[in-house]
């Protein structure tokens, strides 16, 4: 992974989340990654941002729940909306958990992306997250794909 530490959040004095974009090599972020991944409570969040064929791709890892991780997720979506062009793909393949606050952030930003004539696309959400979206009657609002390649091919 290539990335720059653009921002981070803290929970209880510990590093709790980090946002990475595409400008610095692996060595610069390896220690931070290791520290985040070694979290015993599993509440850490990592977001890697890449630009790929006109899309902004956000690889999200960890937990999105009430508190700082949901706020960090919202800031990440805001940054993608304000700073980037084209559709945004959120890769959920490494999301362990999302609560109603995280779902609320997704829905809120879905409207903002549509206003900007852009799509907020979800990729590879777990079965639990898919069911949560279906029960809340939100699954039809989001373009959802199994892979990043499928999303990019369908949303061109």
N, C-alpha and C positions, 0 to 999 in steps of 0.2 A: 504494500500500500504506500502510495506517495501522499503526503499531506502536510499541511501547516496547522499548527495549533492556532485557531482563530479565536476561540473562546472556551470557557469551561465553567462548570458550576461546582459548588461545594455543598455537602451535606454534613452537618456536625463537624466542620473543620476538615473533613477529608475530601479529596478530589472526587467528584461524583459524576461528571460528564465532560466530554470533550468534543469539540467540533473540528473536523479536519477537512481541509480542501487540498487541492492538487499541487502545491508548490514546493514542498520539501521532501527529501528522501526518507526512507524507512527508519534510519538510525535515529532521527530526531524525535520520533514518536514511540519507539519500541518500549522504552521504560515506562512511559505514561500508560500505554496500552496494557502492559503487564500489571501495573498497579491497579488499573480499573478492573481488569478481568479477575484479579485475585480477591475482589470484594467478597466477603463472607455472606452478606445479606442479599446479594444479587440485584441490588437496586441501582446499579450504575448504568450510565448510558453513554454510548459512543456513536457519533454520526460522522460518516465519511462522505464528503461531497465530491462528485466528479462531473465533468461535462463530457457527454458522449453523443456524437452525431446530432447535435442540436437539442438534446435533452439535458436536463439537470438530474443526476442520479444521486439519491440520498440513501446510503446503506446505513440502516439504523440497527443498533445492537443494544440489548438490555431490556429495561422496563420503562413503560410510559405510564405514570400514575400521578395522582394528586400530589402536588408539591413541586419541587424543583425540577424533576425530570419532565413533567408535563409542560412547565414553563420553558425549559430548555428546548423541548420539541417544538413548541410554538415559536420560539425565537428562531429556530432553524428554518421553519416554514416561512416565517416573515422575511428572513434574510434571502431565501431562495426567490420569494415573490418580488422583493425589492431590487435585488442585485443581478438576477439572472434573467434570461429570456427563454422562451419555449416552455414546453410542458415539463412537469416535475414528476419523476418516478420515485416513489418511496418503497425501498426494498425492506419488507417485513420479515425476511427469512430468519433473522436472528433476534426477533423480538420475543422475549420470554413471557411478557404480560402487558396488557393495556387495560386500563380501567375506563370508567365513564368519562372522566376528565380528559383522558387522551382521545377518546372517541369524539368528545365535544370539540376539542381543538381541530381534529380532522374535518369535522362538519363545518366549523366556522371558516376554516381556510379554504374548504371546497368552494364556498360562495365567493370568497375574495378572488380565488383563481378564476372562476367562471366570469366574474366581472371584468377581469383583465384578459378575457378570451384565451385562457390557458387551462390545461387539465392538470388535476392532481390525481396521479395514477398509483394504485397500490399493486405491489408485486409480492407474491408468495406469502400471504398472511396464513397463519396456522389455521387449522380446522376450527379451533376455539374462537379465534378472531373472526373468521368468516361467519360462524354461527351467531356470534354477538351482533355483527352487522346485519345479518338476516332477521334476527329477532327484533332488532330496533328498526327494521324496515329501511335500512340505509344501504344495503348491498347494491341496489339498483342505481344509486346515486353516483357511486364511484366506479370508474373503469378498474377492473381487477383482473390480473393475469398471473399465470403460474411462473413465468420467467421474464427477465428484463428484455431479452431478445423478442419474445412474443409481444410485449407491451410496445416496444419500439416499432415493430413491424405493423402492428394494428393501428397505432396512433399517429402515423406519419401524415 
